[in-house]
Amino acid sequence: MNGNSRSLEKTVLYLFLAAISIFCLLPFYWLLRSSLMGLVQIFEMPPMWFPAPVKFTNYSEALTILPFGRYFLNTVFIVVFTITGTILSSSVSAYSFARLKWPHRDLVFGILLSSMMLPYAVTLIPTYLGWSFLGAIDTYYPLIIPAWFGGGAFNIFLLRQFYLTIPGELDEAALIDGAGFFTIYSKIIMPLTRPALIVVGLFTFLNCWNDFLGPLVYLNSEIKYTLAIGLESFKGLYNAQWHLLMAASTVVVFPAIIIFFIGQKYFIEGIAMTGLKG
Amino acid sequence: MRNLLTLTGSGKRHLKSLARTKKQEALIGVLFASPAIFGFLLFIFIPMIASLGMSFTDYALVNKMRFIGLENYVKLLNGTDPFFYKALGVTTYYVLLSTPLCLIFAFFMAVLLNNESIRGKAIFRTIFYLPTLIPVVASSMIWLWLFNPDLGLINTILRVLHLPPGMWIYDEKTVIPSIVLMSLWTSGGTMIIFLAGLQGIPKQLYESVELDGGKSVHKLFYITIPLMTPTIFFNLVIGFIYGFQVFTQAYIMTEGGPNNASLFYTFYLYRTAFKFSKMANACAIGWILFIIIALLTLLIFKTSKEWVHTEGGR
């Protein structure tokens, strides 16, 4: 009796898990399926579940209609400089907030943290006008430079949490040995918290790769587009060409998934970290 | 005597050097934090103040800035601009629908995954999390296609099941629920946070419920949910704040339509600023959003004392 109800409970459990899995994965399947169909097939009624024949040329066609290679390089360029800036500036700031004593430190940190709740809509327009005043519209500066100034309150918060777990005696011992604060930061703290830095790097990658509003507001000339904006303009140009649009979308989705699988362990830990000490 | 003198001497010197390191530490501390401090000033504080200041003018890119007092706010609030209340209503509807549903769905997924008897936990976790990785632009394209009334996946499934197909994002009534459905698809991040919280609940608590003859339901309502309230609270606040800032879905999938039924607030702001160049007006729109979010957050924090479990109890 007991065993029966156990196994029933288990069956229900797996049914739910399977249903949610289908809900999560089916859109991916529909994306791939559509990206491998010809124009005629895709308008077939009722819609077919499998592409036949499989048309890989959609990809080459979609990628040559617009210079997606160029968009890819543009995006990588922005991503690389944003990640570098974020890691350097958020770690050095977090080190200061976690381990150095200075007047009003915790107040300053609190104000910084509260900015996480600020809707970007409030700052968007003056920031845009400011960059426009500096003549930086249609350049990558507005997308990259902010990362070098602290790299976002969230990242500082995350790193500070990690830094607080390192015993303070390490710093003191190093100080007595005559090491400066910068040496402690670069030779002790940074190497010890490499996993945390990877987490910050991965999150920054995703945010930057996925950013839409930033490039939309700041970039005008087509040659400077990122993948996200390129995809959007592709949709504008080839509205009904669903097979090509889905092929292009797959190309934009793919790198994010690859990066996730490479850094999966760090992702899961990183997200869990953010919630625990909310 | 002499011994004592030298001692105090060295003590003084020691104190002095200590004071010097303290001073030095403070200096270096501020120096190291300066990127963040300057970043806050340059990209948050100054723009905020500038936005507030500009919202009292009539600046629209081409004209000279002129002080007009509260006119922008008055025109928004008294309904001269009919889109303001429409946008506010649409967004509120979305937030009220999507935040609780996403929380419940994510919580449900996390509870399922937290069950010890499940095999392949890591695989399910990855599958549930996968949709959150998709760039919003791409997921908007995908869902635009899924929602296609003739050729989309959703109506295809409904037809197979002999259920009536819907118009989804192409119908005023269903456009917001459709976008909520899409937001459910990306609640995997919230699930991971819940999962981490669940794993922090001591097993003894569940065992004591079992000893008292309690069932799974009792465990859920007497142990899991009360102990998870801090995490629920965190996700609720984040959900609210992000819910008010939905932009890309409106921009790509609906352009605010049909008949402004998905005129999300941030999209409305974007349109005012970058399509109609009414910069000052958009600043006022932004500040109203800021005040709403601040008040709501404050409200949630205030009520949190009533229902959020704190370590050590009250």
Interface residues (C-beta under 8 A of the other chain):
Chain A: E9 K10 L13 Y14 F16 L17 I20 S21 F23 C24 L25 L26 P27 F28 W30 L31 S34 I42 F43 M45 P46 P47 S89 S90 V92 S93 Y95 S96 F97 L100 K101 W102 P103 R105 V108 I111 L112 S115 M117 L118 P119 Y120 A121 V122 T123 L124 I125 P126 T127 Y128 L129 G130 P146 W148 F149 G150 G151 A153 I156 L175 F181 F182 Y185 L206 W209 N210 F212 L213 L216 V217 L227 A228 I229 L231 E232 K235 W242 L245 M246 S249 V252 V253 A256 I257 F260 Q264 F267 I268 I271 A272 M273 T274 G275 L276 G278
Chain B: T21 K22 Q24 E25 A26 L27 I28 G29 V30 L31 F32 A33 P35 A36 I37 F38 G39 F40 L42 F43 I44 I46 P47 M48 A50 S51 M54 F108 M109 L112 L113 N115 S117 I118 F124 R125 T126 I127 F128 Y129 L130 P131 L133 I134 P135 V136 V137 A138 M141 I142 W143 W145 L146 N148 D150 L151 G152 L153 T156 R159 W185 G188 G189 I192 I193 F194 L195 A196 G197 G200 S216 P230 T231 F233 F234 N235 V237 I241 F244 Q245 F247 T248 Y251 I252 Y265 T266 L269 Y270 A273 F274 M279 A282 C283 I285 G286 W287 L289 F290 I293 A294 T297
